[in-house]
Amino acid sequence: MAMMAGQASEPVHVIGGGLAGSEAAWQLARAGVPVVLHEMRPLRTTAAHRTGGLAELVCSNSFRSDDAENNAVGLLHAEMRHLGSLVMAAADAHRVPAGQALAVDRERFSAAVEQALSSDPMVTLRREELAGLPPEAWNSVIIATGPLTSSPLAQALQELTGQESLAFFDAIAPIVHRESIDFTKAWMQSRWDKGDGADYVNCPLTEAEYEAFVDALLTAEAMPFHHWERETPYFEGCLPIEVMAERGRRTLAFGPMKPVGLRNPHDGGRRPFAVVQLRQDNALGTLFNMVGFQTKLRHGDQVRVFRTIPGLEGAEFARLGGIHRNTFVNAPKVLDGLLRLRARPSLRLAGQITGCEGYVESAAIGLLAGRFAAAERRGATPVPPPDTTGLGALLNHITKGADAVSFQPMNVNFGLFPPLADTPGRRPLRGGERKRALARRAMADLDAWHSQASFPPTAATGCR
């Protein structure tokens, strides 16, 4: 959707000065496109923020692993650095000791981002709240208002996209890498053989195994709510499994773990006492979601408890469960592949409101939104990065790769990447070898995409 030549000097409006909005504004400015960055703080604050600074880190000061060869988020760090990310430059300039992780001094990081943007002649910073959708006259807008989007704007987005396309809390079930499931114990089958007859992975439990599982749930430790989440009630349709277990020891067996319509081929076709079902979560078939297993258990306890389930003893988790306050759209349903709202293509979304999870992922989607909007302003057709890259895999997942029916926020992980091509006569790569090969392919493909799809940047103002 290229803009007319007369619009080339019009600003792009970015709403929200968090990590995604700040990164989007920086990418626009580097491309020589004027940008107006709207941030409502400190005129109006949120229950989570404590300052009026741009890119304030709220829940953690960690950007997680910085290992670009063995960790998908570390690879995303490397890709963003390669594309001139302001967020990564500020993080690198103000990192604090954290082993292989990238952790930062919160205050200095925020100050560095704000200084870089406020001193850039292409950026106009306006401290104001937009109480609703932007004016129609703004023909290129990036909405990057984060998980605590103000009520008027959230309501306007809900009315624009449809009542069922905006969520106000996460009810997240764990996601397992398919290759880590033990199919000598698990099997593929739909209840009553409906659909294709083999749409779900089934992990069977005997009565003794079920009772031990419930005991483990009831003794595990749950994560506390943040202070701004404590008044958010559970929905009965999305209760944590540990809350269901507290209501009665057989509640789960008659709920998400009911075994009806299933027969275990590893046990003479008998019906198990209980079953944990996993549903395919991405188009590639590499990730499977534990059906009905949203939980507030601490992550270490989740891994310990869920690995007691037959077939999941060696499970590797692409995402662990959680329930917390978070405003996000059903991105596969309402966004196109360039992050534009289908209902109003002049509006782009970026950051956590798109359904990505985590600081780095939010900034990464902001980076892409800024580059896409800049390309349009300069009369070019935006080209998404290949889905073999971390940026492309994340974009592909939230816009079309994920199942819109069960869509929930997701961190970047290697399960989102297309599999490596098999080499005849050579065993498939596993574990660390596979991750390193995916990372090498990603950086090579990113470099090729960048050289073809990029535009000459303006001189950077730096990040101190």
C-alpha positions as CSV (number, residue, x, y, z in Angstrom):
1,M,0.0,0.0,0.0
2,A,2.4,2.7,-1.2
3,M,1.7,6.3,-0.3
4,M,1.3,9.1,-2.9
5,A,4.3,11.3,-3.5
6,G,2.7,14.2,-1.8
7,Q,2.4,12.3,1.4
8,A,6.1,11.5,1.6
9,S,6.8,14.3,4.0
10,E,3.7,13.7,6.2
11,P,4.6,12.3,9.6
12,V,3.8,8.8,10.7
13,H,2.0,8.8,14.1
14,V,3.2,6.3,16.7
15,I,0.9,5.9,19.8
16,G,2.7,4.6,22.8
17,G,6.3,5.3,24.0
18,G,7.1,1.8,25.3
19,L,9.7,-0.4,23.8
20,A,7.7,-1.2,20.6
21,G,6.7,2.4,20.0
22,S,10.2,3.8,20.7
23,E,11.7,1.3,18.4
24,A,9.2,2.0,15.6
25,A,9.8,5.7,15.9
26,W,13.6,5.2,15.7
27,Q,13.3,3.1,12.6
28,L,11.1,5.7,10.9
29,A,13.5,8.5,11.8
30,R,16.5,6.5,10.6
31,A,14.8,6.1,7.2
32,G,14.3,9.9,7.0
33,V,10.6,9.8,7.7
34,P,9.2,12.3,10.2
35,V,7.4,10.8,13.2
36,V,5.1,12.1,15.9
37,L,5.4,9.9,19.1
38,H,2.4,10.2,21.4
39,E,2.9,9.1,25.0
40,M,0.3,9.7,27.7
41,R,2.7,9.4,30.7
42,P,3.3,11.3,32.9
43,L,0.0,13.2,32.3
44,R,-1.8,9.9,32.8
45,T,-0.1,6.9,34.3
46,T,-0.9,3.2,34.6
47,A,-1.1,0.9,37.6
48,A,2.2,-0.7,36.5
49,H,4.4,2.2,35.4
50,R,6.3,4.4,37.9
51,T,7.9,7.1,35.7
52,G,7.1,9.0,32.6
53,G,10.2,7.8,30.8
54,L,10.1,6.2,27.4
55,A,10.7,2.5,27.2
56,E,10.2,2.0,31.0
57,L,10.8,-1.6,32.0
58,V,8.1,-2.7,34.3
59,C,8.2,-6.4,35.3
60,S,11.9,-7.2,34.9
61,N,15.2,-5.8,33.8
62,S,16.2,-8.9,31.8
63,F,16.1,-9.3,28.0
64,R,16.8,-13.0,28.7
65,S,19.5,-15.1,26.9
66,D,22.0,-13.3,24.7
67,D,23.2,-16.6,23.2
68,A,22.6,-16.1,19.5
69,E,23.5,-19.6,18.5
70,N,21.5,-21.7,21.0
71,N,18.6,-19.6,22.1
72,A,15.9,-18.0,19.9
73,V,15.7,-14.8,21.9
74,G,19.4,-14.4,21.7
75,L,19.2,-14.8,17.9
76,L,16.5,-12.1,17.9
77,H,18.9,-9.8,19.8
78,A,21.5,-10.4,17.0
79,E,19.1,-9.8,14.2
80,M,17.9,-6.5,15.8
81,R,21.4,-5.3,16.3
82,H,22.1,-6.1,12.7
83,L,19.2,-3.8,11.7
84,G,20.3,-0.9,13.9
85,S,17.8,-1.3,16.8
86,L,17.7,1.5,19.3
87,V,16.5,-0.8,22.1
88,M,19.4,-3.2,21.6
89,A,21.9,-0.3,21.4
90,A,20.6,1.1,24.7
91,A,20.5,-2.3,26.3
92,D,24.1,-3.0,25.3
93,A,25.3,0.4,26.5
94,H,23.7,-0.1,30.0
95,R,23.9,-3.8,30.6
96,V,24.6,-5.2,34.1
97,P,26.2,-8.5,35.0
98,A,23.8,-11.4,34.4
99,G,25.8,-14.3,33.0
100,Q,24.7,-15.3,29.5
101,A,21.6,-13.2,29.9
102,L,21.2,-9.5,28.8
103,A,20.1,-7.5,31.8
104,V,20.1,-3.7,32.0
105,D,20.1,-0.8,34.4
106,R,16.4,0.2,34.1
107,E,16.7,3.9,34.7
108,R,19.8,4.4,32.4
109,F,18.3,2.2,29.7
110,S,15.0,4.3,29.7
111,A,17.0,7.6,29.8
112,A,19.1,6.5,26.9
113,V,16.1,5.7,24.7
114,E,14.4,8.9,25.6
115,Q,17.5,11.0,25.0
116,A,18.1,9.5,21.5
117,L,14.5,10.1,20.4
118,S,14.0,13.5,22.0
119,S,17.2,14.8,20.4
120,D,16.4,13.5,17.0
121,P,15.1,16.2,14.6
122,M,12.9,13.7,12.8
123,V,11.0,12.9,16.0
124,T,8.3,15.1,17.7
125,L,7.4,13.8,21.2
126,R,3.9,14.7,22.4
127,R,2.8,14.0,25.9
128,E,-0.9,13.4,25.5
129,E,-3.5,10.6,25.6
130,L,-5.6,9.6,22.6
131,A,-9.0,8.9,23.9
132,G,-10.1,6.6,21.1
133,L,-9.0,5.8,17.6
134,P,-6.7,8.3,15.8
135,P,-8.3,10.8,13.4
136,E,-8.9,9.6,9.8
137,A,-6.7,12.4,8.6
138,W,-3.7,10.5,10.0
139,N,-3.1,8.1,7.1
140,S,-0.3,6.1,8.7
141,V,-0.4,5.2,12.4
142,I,1.3,2.6,14.5
143,I,-0.5,1.7,17.7
144,A,2.0,0.3,20.3
145,T,0.1,0.9,23.5
146,G,1.2,-2.3,25.2
147,P,-0.6,-4.7,27.6
148,L,-2.1,-1.9,29.7
149,T,-3.8,0.0,26.8
150,S,-6.1,2.7,28.1
151,S,-9.8,1.9,28.3
152,P,-11.0,4.4,25.7
153,L,-8.6,3.2,23.1
154,A,-9.1,-0.5,23.9
155,Q,-12.9,-0.1,23.6
156,A,-12.5,1.7,20.3
157,L,-10.3,-1.1,19.0
158,Q,-12.8,-3.7,20.2
159,E,-15.6,-1.9,18.3
160,L,-13.4,-1.7,15.2
161,T,-12.2,-5.3,15.1
162,G,-15.3,-7.0,16.7
163,Q,-16.2,-7.9,20.2
164,E,-14.5,-11.3,20.1
165,S,-11.2,-10.0,18.7
166,L,-9.7,-8.3,21.8
167,A,-8.7,-9.9,25.1
168,F,-8.0,-8.3,28.4
169,F,-6.1,-11.1,30.1
170,D,-3.9,-14.0,29.2
171,A,-5.2,-17.5,30.0
172,I,-2.1,-19.3,28.8
173,A,-1.6,-23.1,28.7
174,P,1.9,-24.5,28.2
175,I,3.2,-25.4,24.8
176,V,5.4,-28.4,24.1
177,H,7.8,-29.1,21.3
178,R,6.3,-32.1,19.4
179,E,9.7,-33.8,19.0
180,S,10.1,-34.0,22.8
181,I,6.9,-36.1,23.3
182,D,7.3,-39.8,23.9
183,F,5.0,-41.5,21.4
184,T,5.7,-45.0,22.9
185,K,3.3,-43.8,25.5
186,A,1.3,-41.1,23.8
187,W,-0.8,-41.5,20.6
188,M,-2.7,-39.4,18.1
189,Q,-6.5,-39.5,18.2
190,S,-9.5,-37.2,18.3
191,R,-12.4,-37.9,20.7
192,W,-14.8,-40.3,18.9
193,D,-12.4,-40.1,15.9
194,K,-14.0,-36.8,14.9
195,G,-12.4,-34.4,12.4
196,D,-9.4,-36.2,10.8
197,G,-9.5,-38.8,13.6
198,A,-6.0,-37.9,14.8
199,D,-6.0,-34.2,15.6
200,Y,-4.8,-34.5,19.2
201,V,-1.9,-35.9,21.1
202,N,-3.1,-38.0,24.0
203,C,-1.1,-38.8,27.1
204,P,-2.9,-41.4,29.3
205,L,-2.9,-41.7,33.1
206,T,-3.9,-44.6,35.3
207,E,-5.9,-43.8,38.4
208,A,-2.7,-43.9,40.6
209,E,-0.9,-41.6,38.2
210,Y,-3.9,-39.2,38.1
211,E,-4.0,-39.1,42.0
212,A,-0.2,-38.5,42.1
213,F,-0.6,-35.7,39.5
214,V,-3.4,-34.0,41.6
215,D,-1.2,-34.3,44.7
216,A,1.6,-32.6,42.9
217,L,-0.7,-29.8,41.6
218,L,-2.1,-29.1,45.1
219,T,1.4,-28.9,46.7
220,A,3.0,-26.7,44.0
221,E,3.5,-23.0,44.5
222,A,1.6,-20.5,42.5
223,M,2.9,-17.2,41.2
224,P,1.4,-14.1,42.9
225,F,-0.5,-11.6,40.9
226,H,1.1,-8.2,40.3
227,H,-0.5,-5.4,42.3
228,W,-2.4,-4.1,39.2
229,E,-3.8,-7.6,38.4
230,R,-5.3,-8.5,41.8
231,E,-8.8,-7.3,41.1
232,T,-8.9,-9.2,37.8
233,P,-11.3,-12.1,38.4
234,Y,-10.9,-15.5,36.9
235,F,-13.3,-16.4,34.1
236,E,-15.1,-19.7,34.9
237,G,-14.2,-21.0,31.4
238,C,-10.5,-20.3,32.0
239,L,-9.8,-21.4,35.5
240,P,-6.2,-22.4,36.4
241,I,-6.0,-26.2,36.7
242,E,-4.7,-25.9,40.3
243,V,-7.9,-24.0,41.2
244,M,-10.0,-26.7,39.5
245,A,-8.1,-29.3,41.5
246,E,-8.9,-27.5,44.7
247,R,-12.6,-27.8,44.0
248,G,-12.4,-31.6,44.2
249,R,-10.0,-34.4,43.4
250,R,-12.0,-35.7,40.4
251,T,-12.8,-32.2,38.9
252,L,-10.0,-32.5,36.3
253,A,-11.0,-36.1,35.4
254,F,-14.5,-34.8,34.5
255,G,-13.1,-31.6,32.9
256,P,-10.0,-31.1,30.7
257,M,-8.7,-34.6,31.5
258,K,-11.8,-36.5,30.8
259,P,-11.0,-39.7,28.8
260,V,-14.3,-40.2,26.9
261,G,-14.1,-41.1,23.2
262,L,-10.5,-42.3,23.4
263,R,-8.8,-45.7,23.4
264,N,-5.2,-46.3,24.1
265,P,-3.5,-48.4,21.4
266,H,-0.5,-49.0,23.7
267,D,-2.9,-50.7,26.3
268,G,-5.0,-53.0,24.1
269,G,-7.4,-50.3,23.1
270,R,-8.7,-49.6,26.7
271,R,-10.0,-46.3,27.8
272,P,-7.5,-44.6,30.2
273,F,-8.6,-43.3,33.6
274,A,-7.7,-39.8,32.6
275,V,-5.9,-38.2,29.7
276,V,-4.0,-35.0,28.9
277,Q,-4.7,-33.8,25.3
278,L,-2.4,-31.6,23.3
279,R,-3.6,-29.7,20.3
280,Q,-1.5,-28.5,17.3
281,D,-0.6,-24.8,17.9
282,N,1.1,-23.8,14.7
283,A,0.8,-24.5,11.0
284,L,4.2,-26.2,10.9
285,G,3.0,-28.8,13.4
286,T,6.1,-28.4,15.6
287,L,4.3,-27.0,18.7
288,F,1.4,-28.6,20.7
289,N,-0.8,-26.8,23.3
290,M,-1.8,-28.6,26.5
291,V,-5.6,-28.3,26.3
292,G,-7.2,-26.6,29.3
293,F,-4.0,-26.4,31.2
294,Q,-3.8,-22.6,31.9
295,T,-2.0,-22.2,35.3
296,K,-0.5,-19.7,37.7
297,L,2.1,-22.2,39.0
298,R,5.7,-21.1,39.2
299,H,7.6,-22.1,36.1
300,G,9.9,-24.5,37.9
301,D,6.9,-26.2,39.5
302,Q,5.2,-26.4,36.1
303,V,8.1,-28.2,34.6
304,R,8.3,-30.6,37.5
305,V,4.6,-31.4,37.7
306,F,3.9,-31.7,34.0
307,R,6.9,-34.0,33.4
308,T,5.1,-36.5,35.7
309,I,2.5,-37.0,32.9
310,P,3.2,-40.2,30.9
311,G,4.6,-39.2,27.5
312,L,5.9,-35.8,28.7
313,E,8.7,-37.0,31.0
314,G,11.2,-35.4,28.6
315,A,9.0,-32.6,27.5
316,E,10.7,-29.4,26.3
317,F,8.4,-26.3,26.7
318,A,8.2,-23.5,24.1
319,R,6.1,-21.6,26.6
320,L,4.9,-22.2,30.1
321,G,1.5,-21.3,31.4
322,G,0.3,-18.2,33.1
323,I,-2.7,-15.9,33.7
324,H,-2.2,-12.1,33.9
325,R,-3.7,-8.8,32.7
326,N,-2.8,-8.2,29.1
327,T,-4.7,-6.4,26.3
328,F,-4.1,-8.0,22.9
329,V,-5.9,-8.6,19.7
330,N,-6.5,-11.9,17.9
331,A,-3.7,-11.1,15.5
332,P,-4.2,-14.0,13.0
333,K,-7.8,-12.8,12.5
334,V,-7.5,-9.0,12.5
335,L,-4.0,-8.2,11.1
336,D,-2.5,-8.7,7.7
337,G,1.1,-9.9,7.1
338,L,2.4,-6.3,7.4
339,L,0.8,-5.7,10.8
340,R,-2.1,-3.6,9.4
341,L,-5.6,-3.8,10.7
342,R,-7.8,-5.5,8.1
343,A,-10.7,-3.3,9.1
344,R,-8.6,-0.1,8.7
345,P,-5.3,-0.6,6.9
346,S,-4.0,2.9,7.8
347,L,-3.6,1.6,11.4
348,R,-0.7,-0.8,12.3
349,L,-0.3,-2.5,15.6
350,A,3.1,-3.2,17.2
351,G,4.3,-4.7,20.5
352,Q,2.5,-6.8,23.0
353,I,-1.0,-5.7,21.7
354,T,-0.3,-7.9,18.7
355,G,0.0,-11.0,20.8
356,C,3.7,-11.3,21.1
357,E,5.1,-11.8,24.6
358,G,8.2,-10.3,26.2
359,Y,10.3,-7.1,26.0
360,V,12.5,-8.2,23.1
361,E,9.6,-9.6,21.0
362,S,7.6,-6.4,21.5
363,A,10.6,-4.2,20.4
364,A,11.2,-6.6,17.4
365,I,7.6,-6.2,16.2
366,G,7.9,-2.4,16.7
367,L,11.1,-2.5,14.6
368,L,9.2,-4.2,11.8
369,A,6.2,-1.9,12.0
370,G,8.4,1.1,11.8
371,R,10.3,-0.3,8.7
372,F,7.0,-1.2,7.0
373,A,5.5,2.2,7.5
374,A,8.8,3.9,6.4
375,A,8.9,1.9,3.2
376,E,5.3,2.9,2.4
377,R,6.1,6.6,3.1
378,R,9.0,6.4,0.7
379,G,6.8,4.9,-2.0
380,A,8.1,1.3,-1.7
381,T,6.3,-1.9,-1.1
382,P,7.2,-3.4,2.3
383,V,8.8,-6.8,2.2
384,P,8.5,-9.0,5.3
385,P,11.6,-10.8,6.5
386,P,11.8,-14.5,5.6
387,D,10.1,-16.8,8.2
388,T,13.4,-18.6,8.5
389,T,14.6,-15.6,10.6
390,G,13.7,-14.8,14.2
391,L,11.9,-11.6,13.1
392,G,10.1,-13.4,10.3
393,A,9.1,-16.4,12.3
394,L,7.6,-14.2,15.0
395,L,5.8,-12.1,12.5
396,N,4.5,-15.1,10.6
397,H,3.3,-16.7,13.8
398,I,1.2,-13.8,15.1
399,T,-0.2,-12.8,11.7
400,K,-1.0,-16.2,10.1
401,G,0.9,-19.2,11.5
402,A,-1.0,-19.4,14.8
403,D,-4.4,-20.9,15.3
404,A,-6.9,-18.0,15.6
405,V,-9.2,-20.2,17.7
406,S,-6.8,-20.7,20.5
407,F,-4.5,-17.7,19.9
408,Q,-2.5,-16.5,23.0
409,P,0.6,-14.4,23.4
410,M,3.9,-16.2,22.5
411,N,7.6,-15.7,23.1
412,V,10.0,-16.3,20.2
413,N,11.2,-19.9,20.1
414,F,12.8,-22.3,17.6
415,G,9.5,-24.1,17.3
416,L,8.2,-21.2,15.2
417,F,10.9,-21.7,12.6
418,P,10.4,-23.8,9.4
419,P,12.3,-27.1,9.8
420,L,15.7,-27.6,8.3
421,A,15.8,-29.4,4.9
422,D,16.8,-33.0,5.3
423,T,20.1,-34.1,3.7
424,P,20.0,-37.5,2.1
425,G,22.1,-40.0,3.9
426,R,22.5,-37.8,6.9
427,R,20.7,-38.1,10.2
428,P,18.4,-35.2,11.1
429,L,20.0,-32.6,13.4
430,R,18.8,-32.6,17.0
431,G,19.2,-30.5,20.1
432,G,22.0,-28.0,20.1
433,E,23.1,-28.9,16.5
434,R,19.7,-28.2,15.2
435,K,19.5,-24.8,17.0
436,R,22.9,-23.7,15.8
437,A,21.9,-24.6,12.2
438,L,18.7,-22.7,12.5
439,A,20.5,-19.7,13.8
440,R,23.1,-19.8,11.0
441,R,20.4,-20.1,8.4
442,A,18.5,-17.2,10.0
443,M,21.4,-14.8,10.0
444,A,22.3,-15.6,6.4
445,D,18.7,-15.1,5.3
446,L,18.4,-11.9,7.3
447,D,21.5,-10.5,5.6
448,A,20.1,-11.3,2.2
449,W,16.7,-9.8,3.0
450,H,18.3,-6.7,4.5
451,S,20.4,-6.0,1.5
452,Q,17.4,-6.2,-0.9
453,A,14.5,-4.8,1.2
454,S,16.3,-2.0,3.1
455,F,16.6,1.7,2.4
456,P,19.6,3.9,3.1
457,P,19.4,5.1,6.7
458,T,20.0,8.6,7.8
459,A,22.9,9.3,10.1
460,A,22.3,7.8,13.6
461,T,22.3,10.1,16.5
462,G,23.7,7.4,18.8
463,C,22.7,6.0,22.1
464,R,24.6,6.9,25.2
